[in-house]
Amino acid sequence: MTETDPATTLSPLVRATHHRGITTLTLDSPANRNALSARLVRDLSDALTRCGEDDDVRAVVLTHTGNTFCAGADLRDPPDPKALVDLLRRILELPRPVVARVTGHVRAGGLGLLGACDIAAGGPDAGFALTEVRIGVAPAVISLTLHPRTDPRALARYCLTGERFGPAEAARIGVLTMAGADVDDLLEPVLDGLRRASPRALAETKRLLTAKVLENFDADAGELTSLSSRLFASADAREGMTAFLEGRDPGWVL
C-alpha cells in the first residue's frame, strides 16, 4: 500500500460547473472568506488552465460562495508574490473572456482579481476596500491590473486611506464594469453576447484589449514582486498582521 500525499486528499477550493459554453469557477474557501491562500491561488490557476485548454468553454464566470468574494491575501498562508503575479497574468492571457460576478465583500488582493477580469458586475451587497496600508504593506502586485483599469485620482484615495466603498462607486471608478440590484440580470445580456460570438474572434479581441495591459504588466512585474516580498517581511507588516489576527489596532494608529 502506497502512502497518499495529503494534499491530494483535500477538496478543491475552486468548484467548476458548465452550462451552454460558460464555465463558472466558484471560490469556495469559507474558512478564510475566500482569501488568497497559497492553495486557493494554485487551485484557481489550475482551473483557469483547464478552461483555456477546453474548446467547449466559450467564457469563464468567476464568482464565490458566502458573503465575501475574496478577503485578500491569507495572512496565515499567504501565496508567494510570484504565484499571485502568475495567476493575474493567467487571467489576462486566457484566450477566453473572464467575467467576475460579485455579490459580497472584496478586499485588497481580491480587487487585483477584478482588475484582471475582462468584465466585472457587482450586486447591492458588494463592498470594496484596498486595506494594505492598514496592515503595513502596499497594493504592489495588484496594481499591475488595477492601474490600467481605474480612475487614478480615486485609486490614490482608496489605496492611501483603506476606506470602504460600495458598488456604485466601484463602477464609477472602473473597479466594476457595472453595478445593479440583481447581478444576474446585469450579466444575462453579457453572457448571451458571449455565447453568440465566434470563439476565435473572442480570443483575438481579448488579445487586442489586453495587449497594452500585458506590456506594462511584464515591464513592472519583477520590481513589484520584489517590493511585495520586502514589505511582507518588514517589521510594519509583522505588527500589522499580528494586530489584525488579534483583533486590535496596530501600534501606529493615532
ZAKOLKOL-142397 format. One record per residue: x, y, z of N, C-alpha, C in turn; residue in one letter. Coordinates in Angstrom, 1 decimal. Example, Ala and Ser with C-alpha at 12.3 -4.5 7.8 and 13.67 -1.06 7.14 Angstrom:
BEGIN
SEKOL, 13.2, -5.7, 7.8, 12.3, -4.5, 7.8, 13.2, -3.3, 7.8, a
SEKOL, 12.8, -2.2, 7.1, 13.7, -1.1, 7.1, 12.9, 0.0, 7.9, s
//
This chain:
BEGIN
SEKOL, 0.9, -1.2, 0.0, 0.0, 0.0, 0.0, 0.9, 1.2, 0.0, m
SEKOL, 0.7, 2.1, -0.9, 1.5, 3.3, -1.0, 0.9, 4.4, -0.2, t
SEKOL, 1.7, 5.3, 0.3, 1.2, 6.4, 1.1, 0.7, 7.5, 0.1, e
SEKOL, -0.4, 8.1, 0.5, -1.0, 9.2, -0.3, -0.6, 10.6, 0.1, t
SEKOL, -0.2, 11.4, -0.8, 0.1, 12.8, -0.5, -1.1, 13.5, 0.1, d
SEKOL, -1.0, 14.0, 1.3, -2.2, 14.6, 2.0, -2.8, 15.7, 1.1, p
SEKOL, -2.0, 16.4, 0.3, -2.6, 17.5, -0.5, -3.6, 17.0, -1.5, a
SEKOL, -3.4, 15.7, -1.9, -4.3, 15.2, -3.0, -5.7, 14.8, -2.4, t
SEKOL, -5.7, 14.7, -1.0, -7.0, 14.2, -0.4, -7.9, 15.4, -0.1, t
SEKOL, -7.4, 16.6, -0.2, -8.2, 17.8, 0.2, -9.1, 18.1, -0.9, l
SEKOL, -10.3, 18.6, -0.6, -11.3, 19.1, -1.6, -10.8, 20.3, -2.2, s
SEKOL, -11.1, 20.6, -3.5, -10.6, 21.8, -4.1, -11.3, 23.0, -3.6, p
SEKOL, -10.6, 24.1, -3.6, -11.1, 25.4, -3.1, -11.8, 26.2, -4.2, l
SEKOL, -11.8, 25.6, -5.4, -12.5, 26.2, -6.5, -13.3, 25.2, -7.2, v
SEKOL, -14.7, 25.4, -7.2, -15.6, 24.5, -7.9, -15.9, 24.9, -9.3, r
SEKOL, -16.0, 24.0, -10.2, -16.3, 24.3, -11.6, -17.6, 23.7, -12.0, a
SEKOL, -18.5, 24.5, -12.7, -19.7, 24.0, -13.3, -19.7, 24.5, -14.7, t
SEKOL, -20.5, 23.9, -15.6, -20.5, 24.3, -17.0, -21.9, 24.3, -17.6, h
SEKOL, -22.3, 25.3, -18.3, -23.6, 25.4, -18.9, -23.6, 26.2, -20.1, h
SEKOL, -23.9, 25.6, -21.3, -24.0, 26.3, -22.6, -22.8, 27.2, -22.8, r
SEKOL, -21.7, 26.6, -22.7, -20.4, 27.2, -23.1, -19.8, 28.1, -22.0, g
SEKOL, -20.5, 28.3, -20.9, -19.9, 29.1, -19.9, -19.5, 28.2, -18.7, i
SEKOL, -18.2, 28.3, -18.3, -17.8, 27.6, -17.1, -17.7, 28.6, -16.0, t
SEKOL, -18.4, 28.2, -14.9, -18.4, 29.0, -13.7, -17.4, 28.5, -12.7, t
SEKOL, -16.4, 29.3, -12.3, -15.5, 28.9, -11.3, -15.9, 29.6, -10.0, l
SEKOL, -16.2, 28.8, -9.0, -16.7, 29.4, -7.7, -15.6, 29.2, -6.6, t
SEKOL, -15.1, 30.4, -6.1, -14.2, 30.3, -5.0, -15.0, 29.8, -3.8, l
SEKOL, -14.5, 28.7, -3.2, -15.2, 28.0, -2.1, -14.3, 27.7, -1.0, d
SEKOL, -13.9, 28.7, -0.3, -13.0, 28.6, 0.9, -13.6, 29.3, 2.1, s
SEKOL, -14.7, 28.9, 2.6, -15.4, 29.7, 3.6, -14.6, 29.9, 4.9, p
SEKOL, -13.7, 29.0, 5.2, -13.0, 29.1, 6.5, -12.1, 30.4, 6.6, a
SEKOL, -11.7, 30.9, 5.4, -10.9, 32.1, 5.4, -11.5, 33.2, 4.5, n
SEKOL, -12.8, 33.1, 4.3, -13.6, 34.1, 3.4, -12.9, 34.2, 2.0, r
SEKOL, -12.6, 33.1, 1.5, -12.1, 33.0, 0.1, -10.8, 33.9, 0.0, n
SEKOL, -10.0, 34.0, 1.1, -8.7, 34.7, 1.0, -7.8, 33.9, 0.1, a
SEKOL, -6.8, 34.7, -0.4, -5.9, 34.1, -1.4, -4.8, 33.4, -0.6, l
SEKOL, -5.1, 32.2, -0.2, -4.0, 31.3, 0.3, -3.2, 30.7, -0.8, s
SEKOL, -2.1, 30.1, -0.4, -1.2, 29.5, -1.5, -2.0, 28.4, -2.2, a
SEKOL, -2.9, 27.7, -1.5, -3.6, 26.6, -2.1, -4.7, 27.1, -3.0, r
SEKOL, -5.4, 28.2, -2.6, -6.5, 28.7, -3.4, -5.9, 29.3, -4.7, l
SEKOL, -4.8, 30.0, -4.6, -4.2, 30.5, -5.8, -3.8, 29.4, -6.8, v
SEKOL, -3.3, 28.3, -6.2, -2.9, 27.2, -7.1, -4.1, 26.5, -7.7, r
SEKOL, -5.2, 26.3, -6.9, -6.4, 25.7, -7.4, -7.0, 26.6, -8.5, d
SEKOL, -7.1, 27.9, -8.3, -7.7, 28.7, -9.3, -6.8, 28.8, -10.6, l
SEKOL, -5.5, 28.8, -10.4, -4.7, 28.8, -11.6, -4.9, 27.5, -12.4, s
SEKOL, -4.9, 26.4, -11.7, -5.2, 25.1, -12.4, -6.5, 25.1, -13.1, d
SEKOL, -7.5, 25.6, -12.5, -8.9, 25.6, -13.1, -8.9, 26.5, -14.3, a
SEKOL, -8.2, 27.6, -14.3, -8.2, 28.5, -15.4, -7.4, 27.9, -16.6, l
SEKOL, -6.4, 27.2, -16.2, -5.6, 26.5, -17.3, -6.5, 25.5, -18.0, t
SEKOL, -7.3, 24.7, -17.2, -8.2, 23.7, -17.8, -9.2, 24.4, -18.7, r
SEKOL, -9.7, 25.5, -18.3, -10.7, 26.3, -19.1, -10.0, 26.7, -20.4, c
SEKOL, -8.8, 27.2, -20.4, -8.1, 27.7, -21.6, -7.9, 26.6, -22.6, g
SEKOL, -7.8, 25.3, -22.1, -7.5, 24.2, -23.0, -8.7, 23.5, -23.5, e
SEKOL, -9.9, 23.9, -23.0, -11.2, 23.2, -23.3, -11.9, 24.0, -24.4, d
SEKOL, -12.1, 23.4, -25.6, -12.8, 24.1, -26.7, -14.2, 24.3, -26.4, d
SEKOL, -14.8, 23.6, -25.4, -16.2, 23.7, -25.1, -16.5, 25.0, -24.2, d
SEKOL, -15.4, 25.6, -23.7, -15.5, 26.8, -22.9, -15.5, 28.0, -23.7, v
SEKOL, -16.6, 28.7, -23.8, -16.6, 30.0, -24.5, -16.2, 31.2, -23.7, r
SEKOL, -16.5, 31.1, -22.4, -16.1, 32.2, -21.4, -16.1, 31.6, -20.0, a
SEKOL, -15.6, 32.3, -19.1, -15.5, 31.9, -17.7, -16.1, 33.0, -16.8, v
SEKOL, -17.0, 32.5, -15.9, -17.5, 33.4, -14.9, -16.8, 33.0, -13.5, v
SEKOL, -16.2, 34.1, -12.9, -15.5, 33.9, -11.6, -16.4, 34.4, -10.5, l
SEKOL, -16.9, 33.6, -9.6, -17.8, 34.0, -8.5, -17.4, 33.4, -7.2, t
SEKOL, -18.3, 33.4, -6.2, -17.9, 33.0, -4.9, -19.0, 32.4, -4.1, h
SEKOL, -18.7, 31.6, -3.1, -19.7, 31.3, -2.1, -19.7, 32.3, -0.9, t
SEKOL, -20.7, 32.3, -0.1, -20.7, 33.2, 1.1, -20.8, 34.6, 0.7, g
SEKOL, -20.6, 35.5, 1.8, -20.7, 36.9, 1.6, -19.5, 37.7, 1.3, n
SEKOL, -18.4, 36.9, 0.9, -17.1, 37.5, 0.5, -16.6, 36.9, -0.8, t
SEKOL, -16.4, 37.8, -1.7, -15.8, 37.3, -3.0, -14.3, 36.9, -2.7, f
SEKOL, -13.6, 37.8, -2.1, -12.2, 37.5, -1.7, -11.7, 38.5, -0.7, c
SEKOL, -11.2, 38.0, 0.4, -10.8, 38.8, 1.5, -9.3, 39.3, 1.4, a
SEKOL, -8.7, 39.1, 0.2, -7.3, 39.5, 0.1, -6.4, 38.3, 0.4, g
SEKOL, -5.2, 38.7, 0.6, -4.2, 37.6, 0.9, -4.5, 36.9, 2.3, a
SEKOL, -4.3, 35.6, 2.3, -4.5, 34.9, 3.5, -3.2, 35.1, 4.4, d
SEKOL, -3.4, 35.8, 5.5, -2.3, 36.2, 6.3, -1.6, 35.0, 7.0, l
SEKOL, -2.4, 33.9, 7.2, -1.8, 32.7, 7.8, -1.1, 31.8, 6.8, r
SEKOL, -1.5, 31.9, 5.5, -0.9, 31.0, 4.5, -0.8, 31.9, 3.2, d
SEKOL, 0.0, 33.0, 3.2, 0.0, 33.8, 2.1, 0.6, 33.2, 0.8, p
SEKOL, 0.2, 33.5, -0.3, 0.8, 33.0, -1.5, 2.1, 33.6, -1.8, p
SEKOL, 3.0, 33.0, -2.5, 4.2, 33.6, -2.9, 3.8, 34.7, -3.9, d
SEKOL, 4.4, 35.9, -3.8, 4.0, 37.0, -4.7, 4.1, 36.6, -6.1, p
SEKOL, 5.1, 35.8, -6.5, 5.3, 35.4, -7.9, 4.1, 34.5, -8.3, k
SEKOL, 3.6, 33.7, -7.4, 2.4, 32.9, -7.7, 1.2, 33.8, -8.0, a
SEKOL, 1.0, 34.8, -7.2, -0.1, 35.7, -7.4, 0.1, 36.5, -8.8, l
SEKOL, 1.3, 36.9, -9.1, 1.6, 37.5, -10.4, 1.2, 36.6, -11.5, v
SEKOL, 1.6, 35.3, -11.4, 1.3, 34.3, -12.4, -0.2, 34.1, -12.6, d
SEKOL, -1.0, 34.1, -11.4, -2.4, 34.0, -11.5, -3.1, 35.2, -12.2, l
SEKOL, -2.7, 36.4, -11.9, -3.2, 37.5, -12.6, -2.9, 37.5, -14.1, l
SEKOL, -1.7, 37.1, -14.4, -1.3, 37.0, -15.8, -2.1, 36.0, -16.5, r
SEKOL, -2.4, 34.9, -15.9, -3.2, 33.8, -16.5, -4.6, 34.3, -16.8, r
SEKOL, -5.2, 35.1, -16.0, -6.5, 35.6, -16.3, -6.4, 36.5, -17.5, i
SEKOL, -5.4, 37.4, -17.5, -5.2, 38.3, -18.6, -5.0, 37.6, -19.9, l
SEKOL, -4.2, 36.6, -19.9, -3.8, 35.9, -21.1, -4.7, 34.8, -21.6, e
SEKOL, -5.6, 34.4, -20.7, -6.6, 33.3, -21.0, -7.3, 33.6, -22.3, l
SEKOL, -7.3, 32.7, -23.3, -8.0, 33.0, -24.6, -9.5, 32.9, -24.5, p
SEKOL, -10.0, 33.1, -23.3, -11.5, 33.2, -23.1, -11.8, 34.4, -22.2, r
SEKOL, -12.8, 35.1, -22.5, -13.2, 36.2, -21.6, -13.5, 35.7, -20.2, p
SEKOL, -13.1, 36.5, -19.2, -13.3, 36.1, -17.8, -14.2, 37.2, -17.2, v
SEKOL, -15.3, 36.8, -16.7, -16.3, 37.7, -16.1, -16.5, 37.5, -14.6, v
SEKOL, -16.3, 38.6, -13.9, -16.5, 38.4, -12.4, -17.9, 38.7, -12.0, a
SEKOL, -18.4, 37.9, -11.1, -19.8, 38.0, -10.6, -19.6, 38.2, -9.1, r
SEKOL, -19.9, 39.4, -8.6, -19.5, 39.8, -7.2, -20.8, 40.1, -6.4, v
SEKOL, -21.1, 39.4, -5.4, -22.3, 39.7, -4.5, -21.9, 39.9, -3.1, t
SEKOL, -20.6, 40.1, -2.8, -20.1, 40.2, -1.4, -18.9, 41.1, -1.3, g
SEKOL, -18.2, 41.0, -0.2, -17.1, 41.9, 0.1, -15.8, 41.5, -0.8, h
SEKOL, -15.1, 42.5, -1.1, -13.8, 42.3, -1.9, -12.8, 43.2, -1.2, v
SEKOL, -11.7, 42.6, -0.8, -10.6, 43.3, -0.1, -9.3, 43.1, -0.7, r
SEKOL, -8.5, 44.2, -0.7, -7.1, 44.1, -1.1, -6.8, 43.2, -2.4, a
SEKOL, -6.1, 42.1, -2.2, -5.8, 41.3, -3.4, -7.0, 40.8, -4.2, g
SEKOL, -8.1, 40.8, -3.6, -9.3, 40.4, -4.4, -9.6, 41.4, -5.4, g
SEKOL, -9.3, 42.7, -5.2, -9.5, 43.7, -6.2, -8.5, 43.5, -7.4, l
SEKOL, -7.4, 42.9, -7.1, -6.5, 42.6, -8.2, -7.1, 41.5, -9.2, g
SEKOL, -7.9, 40.6, -8.6, -8.6, 39.6, -9.4, -9.6, 40.3, -10.3, l
SEKOL, -10.3, 41.3, -9.8, -11.3, 42.0, -10.5, -10.7, 42.8, -11.7, l
SEKOL, -9.5, 43.4, -11.4, -8.8, 44.2, -12.4, -8.3, 43.3, -13.5, g
SEKOL, -8.0, 42.0, -13.2, -7.6, 41.1, -14.3, -8.7, 40.7, -15.2, a
SEKOL, -9.9, 40.6, -14.6, -11.1, 40.1, -15.4, -11.4, 41.1, -16.5, c
SEKOL, -12.1, 40.6, -17.5, -12.4, 41.4, -18.7, -13.7, 42.3, -18.4, d
SEKOL, -14.6, 41.7, -17.7, -15.9, 42.3, -17.3, -16.1, 42.0, -15.8, i
SEKOL, -16.7, 42.9, -15.1, -17.0, 42.6, -13.7, -18.3, 43.3, -13.3, a
SEKOL, -19.2, 42.5, -12.7, -20.5, 43.0, -12.3, -20.7, 42.8, -10.8, a
SEKOL, -21.3, 43.8, -10.1, -21.5, 43.7, -8.7, -22.9, 44.0, -8.3, g
SEKOL, -23.4, 43.2, -7.3, -24.7, 43.4, -6.7, -24.7, 44.4, -5.6, g
SEKOL, -25.9, 44.7, -5.0, -26.0, 45.7, -4.0, -25.3, 45.4, -2.7, p
SEKOL, -25.0, 44.2, -2.4, -24.3, 43.8, -1.2, -22.7, 43.8, -1.4, d
SEKOL, -22.2, 44.1, -2.5, -20.8, 44.1, -2.8, -20.2, 45.3, -2.1, a
SEKOL, -19.0, 45.1, -1.5, -18.3, 46.2, -0.8, -16.8, 46.0, -1.1, g
SEKOL, -16.1, 47.1, -1.1, -14.7, 47.1, -1.6, -13.8, 47.9, -0.6, f
SEKOL, -12.5, 47.5, -0.5, -11.5, 48.3, 0.2, -10.1, 47.8, -0.1, a
SEKOL, -9.2, 48.7, -0.3, -7.8, 48.4, -0.5, -7.1, 48.6, 0.8, l
SEKOL, -7.0, 47.6, 1.6, -6.7, 47.7, 3.1, -5.2, 47.5, 3.3, t
SEKOL, -4.4, 47.4, 2.3, -3.0, 47.0, 2.5, -2.2, 48.0, 3.5, e
SEKOL, -2.5, 49.3, 3.3, -1.7, 50.2, 4.2, -2.1, 50.0, 5.7, v
SEKOL, -3.2, 49.5, 6.0, -3.7, 49.3, 7.4, -3.0, 48.1, 8.0, r
SEKOL, -2.3, 47.2, 7.2, -1.6, 46.2, 7.8, -0.1, 46.3, 7.5, i
SEKOL, 0.3, 47.5, 7.1, 1.8, 47.8, 6.9, 2.4, 47.4, 5.6, g
SEKOL, 1.6, 47.1, 4.6, 2.1, 46.8, 3.2, 1.6, 47.7, 2.2, v
SEKOL, 1.7, 47.4, 0.9, 1.2, 48.3, -0.1, 0.6, 47.4, -1.2, a
SEKOL, -0.4, 48.0, -2.0, -1.0, 47.2, -3.1, -0.1, 47.1, -4.3, p
SEKOL, 1.0, 46.3, -4.1, 2.1, 46.3, -5.1, 1.7, 45.5, -6.3, a
SEKOL, 1.6, 44.2, -6.1, 1.3, 43.3, -7.2, 0.0, 43.6, -7.9, v
SEKOL, -1.1, 43.8, -7.1, -2.4, 44.0, -7.7, -2.5, 45.3, -8.4, i
SEKOL, -1.5, 46.2, -8.2, -1.5, 47.5, -9.0, -1.3, 47.2, -10.5, s
SEKOL, -0.7, 46.0, -10.8, -0.5, 45.6, -12.2, -1.8, 45.5, -13.0, l
SEKOL, -2.9, 45.1, -12.3, -4.1, 45.0, -13.0, -5.1, 46.2, -12.7, t
SEKOL, -4.9, 46.8, -11.5, -5.8, 47.9, -11.2, -5.5, 49.2, -11.8, l
SEKOL, -4.2, 49.6, -11.9, -3.8, 50.8, -12.5, -4.3, 51.1, -13.9, h
SEKOL, -4.3, 50.1, -14.8, -4.8, 50.3, -16.2, -6.3, 50.4, -16.3, p
SEKOL, -7.0, 50.0, -15.2, -8.5, 49.8, -15.3, -9.2, 51.0, -14.6, r
SEKOL, -8.6, 51.6, -13.7, -9.3, 52.5, -12.7, -8.9, 54.0, -12.8, t
SEKOL, -9.8, 54.8, -12.3, -9.5, 56.3, -12.3, -8.4, 56.5, -11.3, d
SEKOL, -7.3, 57.2, -11.8, -6.1, 57.3, -10.9, -6.3, 58.1, -9.7, p
SEKOL, -7.2, 59.2, -9.7, -7.4, 60.0, -8.5, -8.2, 59.2, -7.5, r
SEKOL, -9.2, 58.5, -7.9, -9.9, 57.7, -7.0, -9.1, 56.6, -6.4, a
SEKOL, -8.3, 55.9, -7.3, -7.4, 54.9, -6.8, -6.4, 55.4, -5.8, l
SEKOL, -5.9, 56.6, -6.0, -5.0, 57.1, -5.0, -5.7, 57.3, -3.6, a
SEKOL, -6.9, 57.8, -3.6, -7.6, 58.0, -2.4, -7.8, 56.6, -1.6, r
SEKOL, -8.3, 55.6, -2.3, -8.6, 54.4, -1.7, -7.4, 53.6, -1.3, y
SEKOL, -6.3, 53.7, -2.1, -5.1, 53.0, -1.7, -4.4, 53.6, -0.5, c
SEKOL, -4.5, 54.9, -0.4, -3.8, 55.6, 0.7, -4.6, 55.6, 2.0, l
SEKOL, -5.9, 55.5, 1.9, -6.7, 55.6, 3.2, -7.3, 54.2, 3.6, t
SEKOL, -7.4, 53.3, 2.7, -8.1, 52.0, 3.1, -9.6, 52.1, 3.3, g
SEKOL, -10.2, 53.2, 2.9, -11.6, 53.4, 3.1, -12.4, 52.3, 2.3, e
SEKOL, -13.6, 52.1, 2.8, -14.5, 51.2, 2.1, -15.3, 52.0, 1.1, r
SEKOL, -15.7, 51.3, 0.0, -16.6, 52.0, -0.9, -17.6, 50.9, -1.5, f
SEKOL, -18.7, 51.4, -2.0, -19.8, 50.5, -2.5, -19.7, 50.2, -3.9, g
SEKOL, -20.7, 49.4, -4.4, -20.7, 49.0, -5.8, -20.9, 50.2, -6.8, p
SEKOL, -21.7, 51.2, -6.5, -21.9, 52.3, -7.4, -20.5, 53.0, -7.6, a
SEKOL, -19.8, 53.3, -6.5, -18.5, 53.9, -6.6, -17.5, 53.0, -7.3, e
SEKOL, -17.6, 51.7, -7.1, -16.7, 50.8, -7.8, -16.9, 50.8, -9.3, a
SEKOL, -18.1, 50.9, -9.7, -18.4, 51.0, -11.1, -18.0, 52.4, -11.7, a
SEKOL, -18.2, 53.5, -10.9, -17.8, 54.8, -11.4, -16.3, 54.9, -11.6, r
SEKOL, -15.5, 54.3, -10.8, -14.0, 54.4, -10.9, -13.4, 53.3, -11.7, i
SEKOL, -14.1, 52.3, -12.1, -13.6, 51.3, -13.0, -13.2, 50.0, -12.4, g
SEKOL, -13.4, 49.8, -11.1, -13.2, 48.5, -10.4, -14.2, 47.5, -11.0, v
SEKOL, -15.5, 47.9, -11.1, -16.5, 47.2, -11.7, -16.9, 47.7, -13.1, l
SEKOL, -17.4, 46.9, -14.0, -17.9, 47.3, -15.3, -19.3, 47.9, -15.0, t
SEKOL, -20.1, 47.3, -14.1, -21.4, 47.7, -13.9, -21.9, 47.2, -12.5, m
SEKOL, -22.9, 47.9, -12.0, -23.5, 47.5, -10.7, -25.0, 47.7, -10.7, a
SEKOL, -25.7, 46.9, -10.0, -27.1, 47.0, -10.0, -27.8, 46.1, -8.9, g
SEKOL, -29.1, 46.2, -8.9, -29.9, 45.5, -7.9, -29.8, 43.9, -8.0, a
SEKOL, -29.6, 43.4, -9.2, -29.6, 42.0, -9.4, -28.4, 41.7, -10.4, d
SEKOL, -27.4, 41.1, -9.8, -26.1, 40.9, -10.6, -26.4, 39.9, -11.8, v
SEKOL, -27.3, 39.0, -11.6, -27.6, 38.0, -12.7, -28.4, 38.7, -13.8, d
SEKOL, -29.2, 39.6, -13.5, -29.9, 40.4, -14.5, -28.9, 41.2, -15.3, d
SEKOL, -27.9, 41.8, -14.6, -26.8, 42.5, -15.3, -26.1, 41.6, -16.3, l
SEKOL, -25.8, 40.4, -15.9, -24.9, 39.5, -16.6, -25.7, 38.8, -17.7, l
SEKOL, -27.0, 38.7, -17.7, -27.7, 38.0, -18.7, -27.4, 38.4, -20.1, e
SEKOL, -27.4, 39.7, -20.5, -27.1, 40.1, -21.9, -25.6, 39.9, -22.2, p
SEKOL, -24.8, 40.0, -21.1, -23.3, 39.8, -21.3, -23.0, 38.4, -21.7, v
SEKOL, -23.6, 37.4, -21.0, -23.4, 36.0, -21.3, -24.0, 35.6, -22.6, l
SEKOL, -25.2, 36.2, -22.9, -25.8, 36.0, -24.2, -24.9, 36.4, -25.3, d
SEKOL, -24.4, 37.6, -25.2, -23.5, 38.2, -26.2, -22.2, 37.3, -26.4, g
SEKOL, -21.7, 36.8, -25.3, -20.5, 35.9, -25.4, -20.8, 34.6, -26.1, l
SEKOL, -22.0, 34.1, -25.9, -22.4, 32.8, -26.5, -22.7, 33.0, -28.0, r
SEKOL, -23.0, 34.2, -28.4, -23.3, 34.5, -29.8, -22.0, 34.8, -30.6, r
SEKOL, -20.9, 35.0, -29.9, -19.7, 35.4, -30.5, -18.8, 34.2, -31.0, a
SEKOL, -18.1, 34.4, -32.1, -17.1, 33.4, -32.6, -16.0, 33.2, -31.5, s
SEKOL, -15.7, 31.9, -31.2, -14.7, 31.7, -30.2, -13.3, 32.3, -30.6, p
SEKOL, -13.0, 32.1, -31.9, -11.7, 32.7, -32.3, -11.7, 34.2, -32.3, r
SEKOL, -12.9, 34.8, -32.7, -13.0, 36.3, -32.6, -12.9, 36.8, -31.2, a
SEKOL, -13.5, 36.0, -30.2, -13.4, 36.4, -28.8, -11.9, 36.4, -28.4, l
SEKOL, -11.2, 35.3, -28.7, -9.8, 35.2, -28.3, -9.0, 36.3, -28.9, a
SEKOL, -9.2, 36.6, -30.2, -8.4, 37.7, -30.8, -8.7, 39.1, -30.3, e
SEKOL, -10.0, 39.3, -30.0, -10.4, 40.6, -29.5, -9.9, 40.8, -28.1, t
SEKOL, -9.9, 39.7, -27.2, -9.4, 39.8, -25.9, -7.9, 40.1, -26.0, k
SEKOL, -7.2, 39.5, -26.9, -5.8, 39.7, -27.0, -5.5, 41.2, -27.4, r
SEKOL, -6.3, 41.8, -28.3, -6.1, 43.2, -28.6, -6.4, 44.1, -27.4, l
SEKOL, -7.4, 43.8, -26.6, -7.8, 44.6, -25.5, -6.8, 44.5, -24.3, l
SEKOL, -6.1, 43.4, -24.2, -5.2, 43.3, -23.1, -3.7, 43.5, -23.4, t
SEKOL, -3.5, 43.8, -24.7, -2.1, 43.9, -25.1, -1.3, 44.9, -24.4, a
SEKOL, -1.9, 46.1, -24.2, -1.2, 47.2, -23.5, -1.1, 46.9, -22.1, k
SEKOL, -2.1, 46.3, -21.5, -2.1, 45.9, -20.1, -0.9, 45.0, -19.8, v
SEKOL, -0.8, 43.9, -20.7, 0.2, 42.9, -20.5, 1.6, 43.5, -20.8, l
SEKOL, 1.7, 44.5, -21.7, 3.0, 45.1, -21.9, 3.5, 45.8, -20.6, e
SEKOL, 2.7, 46.6, -20.0, 3.1, 47.2, -18.8, 3.2, 46.2, -17.6, n
SEKOL, 2.4, 45.2, -17.6, 2.5, 44.1, -16.6, 3.9, 43.5, -16.6, f
SEKOL, 4.4, 43.1, -17.8, 5.7, 42.5, -17.9, 6.8, 43.4, -17.6, d
SEKOL, 6.6, 44.7, -17.9, 7.7, 45.7, -17.6, 7.8, 45.9, -16.1, a
SEKOL, 6.7, 45.8, -15.3, 6.8, 46.2, -13.9, 6.7, 45.0, -12.9, d
SEKOL, 6.3, 43.8, -13.4, 6.0, 42.7, -12.5, 7.2, 42.3, -11.6, a
SEKOL, 8.4, 42.3, -12.2, 9.6, 41.9, -11.4, 9.8, 42.8, -10.2, g
SEKOL, 9.8, 44.1, -10.5, 10.1, 45.1, -9.5, 9.0, 45.1, -8.4, e
SEKOL, 7.7, 44.9, -8.8, 6.6, 45.0, -7.8, 6.5, 43.7, -7.0, l
SEKOL, 6.9, 42.6, -7.6, 7.0, 41.3, -6.9, 8.1, 41.4, -5.8, t
SEKOL, 9.2, 42.0, -6.1, 10.3, 42.2, -5.1, 9.8, 43.1, -4.0, s
SEKOL, 9.1, 44.2, -4.4, 8.6, 45.2, -3.4, 7.7, 44.5, -2.4, l
SEKOL, 6.8, 43.7, -3.0, 5.8, 43.0, -2.2, 6.5, 42.0, -1.2, s
SEKOL, 7.5, 41.3, -1.6, 8.2, 40.4, -0.7, 8.9, 41.2, 0.4, s
SEKOL, 9.5, 42.3, 0.1, 10.2, 43.1, 1.1, 9.2, 43.6, 2.1, r
SEKOL, 8.1, 44.1, 1.6, 7.1, 44.7, 2.5, 6.5, 43.7, 3.5, l
SEKOL, 6.2, 42.5, 2.9, 5.6, 41.5, 3.8, 6.6, 40.9, 4.8, f
SEKOL, 7.9, 41.1, 4.6, 8.9, 40.7, 5.6, 9.3, 41.8, 6.5, a
SEKOL, 8.7, 43.0, 6.4, 9.1, 44.1, 7.2, 8.5, 44.1, 8.7, s
SEKOL, 9.0, 44.9, 9.5, 8.5, 45.0, 10.9, 7.1, 45.5, 10.9, a
SEKOL, 6.8, 46.5, 10.1, 5.5, 47.1, 10.0, 4.4, 46.0, 9.6, d
SEKOL, 4.8, 45.1, 8.7, 3.9, 44.1, 8.2, 3.7, 43.1, 9.4, a
SEKOL, 4.7, 42.7, 10.1, 4.6, 41.8, 11.2, 3.6, 42.4, 12.3, r
SEKOL, 3.8, 43.7, 12.6, 2.9, 44.3, 13.5, 1.5, 44.4, 13.0, e
SEKOL, 1.3, 44.8, 11.7, 0.0, 45.0, 11.2, -0.7, 43.6, 11.1, g
SEKOL, -0.1, 42.6, 10.6, -0.8, 41.3, 10.5, -1.1, 40.7, 11.9, m
SEKOL, -0.1, 40.9, 12.8, -0.4, 40.4, 14.2, -1.6, 41.1, 14.8, t
SEKOL, -1.6, 42.4, 14.6, -2.8, 43.2, 15.2, -4.1, 42.8, 14.5, a
SEKOL, -4.0, 42.5, 13.2, -5.3, 42.1, 12.5, -5.7, 40.8, 13.1, f
SEKOL, -4.8, 39.8, 13.2, -5.2, 38.5, 13.7, -5.7, 38.5, 15.2, l
SEKOL, -5.1, 39.5, 15.9, -5.5, 39.6, 17.3, -6.7, 40.5, 17.6, e
SEKOL, -7.2, 41.1, 16.5, -8.4, 41.9, 16.6, -8.2, 43.3, 17.3, g
SEKOL, -7.0, 43.8, 17.1, -6.6, 45.1, 17.8, -6.1, 46.1, 16.7, r
SEKOL, -5.9, 47.3, 17.1, -5.3, 48.3, 16.2, -3.8, 48.1, 16.3, d
SEKOL, -3.1, 48.3, 15.2, -1.6, 48.2, 15.2, -1.0, 49.5, 16.0, p
SEKOL, 0.2, 49.4, 16.4, 0.8, 50.4, 17.2, 0.9, 51.8, 16.7, g
SEKOL, 0.8, 51.9, 15.3, 1.0, 53.2, 14.7, -0.3, 54.0, 14.7, w
SEKOL, -1.5, 53.4, 15.0, -2.7, 54.1, 14.9, -2.8, 55.3, 15.9, v
SEKOL, -3.1, 56.5, 15.5, -3.2, 57.6, 16.4, -4.6, 57.8, 16.9, l
//
